[in-house]
Amino acid sequence: MPTLRTVRGAIALATLPLTALALTACSGTAHGGSADQSAAYRLTASTAAAKGDIDGFTWSLFAEPTSIDYAYSFDYPPNTVLANVCESLLRWNPDLTTSPGLASAYTNPTPTTWVYTIRSGVHFHDGKQLTADDVVASLRRNLDPNVGSDWAYPFRNVKSVDRTGPMQVTVTLKTPDSTFNKYLAASPGTVESAATLKADGKDYGNPAKGVNCTGPFSFSSWKPGQSIVLKRFNGYWDRALRAKAGQVKFVFLADATARVNAFQTGEVDGGWMVPPTSYAQLAASAKGRLYYGQNTTVADEVVNNLKGPLGNAQVRKALLMAIDRKGIIKAGVAGVGDAADNLVTRNNWNGSPRGTVDSTLKALPKYPYDPARAKQLAAGADVTGQRVVIATSPLDSQTTIITQAIAQAATAIGLKPQIDTVSPDKYTALFTDPAARKGIDLFLTFWYTSITDPLDMYGSLRTGAYSNYGNWSDPQFDAAVDQAVGAADPAARTAAAAKAQQIAMDQLPWLPLYTEPVSVFLGNRITGVKPSIDYLYYPWAAEIGAKEAAG
């Protein structure tokens, strides 16, 4: 399974008209957004560096993790915590580049061989030293069907993981895979103590046992339904990322209004994924500051049923052209976003030749908001009056607004939409249980990539892929993805990935809606964070410290 994930938040708010919200929220130094939007926003690469240590700070999560076992950490809440406790062989940095982590060096001597030199002088939180055996045990869990790792997909081409020296591990692939090494900067590359994995067994990562890794914070306690507490690890190997806070307390605040109130009262010092309905309120807050950063997330409507009216690509195109995506952005995310003409962001192409990327993106088919043209397209497919079921859940106002917009668009092209509202738990099951998706034509996702590579998204749409929920299949698309994954030459790889992207955007197995930046709120007494989607894998909390120097 690659990455995801689900809709965010957990609050039911009043339904808002699509034109209800339009505001301005500015912060930071770098410009973001497009000129034709009603709201402007700026991206911030880094907040001011901390001026000193603090005893601790409190951080909000919109949901409690079900586990912090890295094998099952593929969503926002667990990864937000785990990024500060456990480390991977490589690091995904705030600028979305990759650099050495617990592997101090790595080579690719043959197209199917990756050799990792394990960093010396690294200790687990229990004091034991990191060895190659720990790396082998940790990586092999992703291959073990008894574990059932959510990260089995990045390991699909792995033949073996072996200790080939006192501090060396070699991964042998079945076929060349240009994405494999990149995934080792995310959860798939997490290294845990082999002894801890053996001792804790099926209890590993649960509230009683926690984890025992090498990050700048160690697991301290987990009170189910309330909080997780991390403590600074004084034996951390990387002095540049030594934690400035003595502890971090993560509190679970599912209600978005309660979360924002906690920001405003100072009950919590900050949080990622700020509710969009509070952007204006928090941008003007005297209690702290709202920031936006780089993201790889695209809000998409997943086409789950290709045997109904949406099985016709012309109908999918018509539906997308009938969706008022700019209206959704204004009403759903306070204008802080951009209409998407692609299933990945421009950030996913970082590292590819700029000229090639520019021409590739320019060549993509466009689907401007044009209800009249959309109705004509659908009429040619003879689907008038056919029903489409749109799954939703009372998660937040953003989800409600999007669902209503999709239903309006379906009506505009002659379909009969039926909104099927399910509980948050059942909605989450849509991503993992085929039975839960039965009878559903469309459902919403906020899909982020865990590596800086468009193939993280397009690989998930390949025939038979776990996340290809609608079972869409196109042999030319599959061939282009395979060619890109197997290509060693960057230019050839970019060209093949671009071909896959062109096919996907012509066929629309999923409907791209919009992109938005990462949001984070910082209370007045702390600073140091670098706003970026990498917070799901990078030890962001280690850099947070005092905003003012001690007197």
PyMOL commands that set and color helices and strands:
alter all, ss='L'
color gray80, all
select helices_A, chain A and resi 70-72+76-82+132-143+153-155+180-183+187-189+194-203+239-241+256-265+276-283+309-311+313-322+325-332+346-349+354-362+371-379+397-412+424-429+434-437+455-461+475-486+490-507+533-536+540-543
alter helices_A, ss='H'
color red, helices_A
select strands_A, chain A and resi 30-32+41-43+57-61+87-88+90-92+98-100+103-110+113-118+158-165+168-173+190-191+217-223+227-232+247-252+270-272+288-293+298-303+338-339+387-392+416-421+442-447+510-515+518-523+526-527+545-546
alter strands_A, ss='S'
color yellow, strands_A
deselect
rebuild
show_as cartoon
